[in-house]
Amino acid sequence: MFSQTEELGAFVVFISTDYVFDGTSPPYQVTDQTNPLNKYGFSKREGEVITLDSSKGIYRQQSDYYSCILAAL
């Protein structure tokens, strides 16, 4: 998918969640260490890692309810 978006000059948008954190110290910042507690949180974190590792440029926005990683390829 990443190579196809690069060919098209497109972006990959990955919507994440606060479930990548353990809930002990909200509100979370983009720079905070993740610590998912369940399968959903683990799968969302894995998606974040794949997106971050597979892209050339990153914009990441964090909110109290979800975060968005916009990978400019």
Secondary structure, 3 states (H helix, E strand, C coil): CHHHHHHHCCEEEEECCHHHCCCCCCCCCCCCCCCCCCHHHHHHHHHHHHHHHCCCEEEEEECCCCEEEEEEC
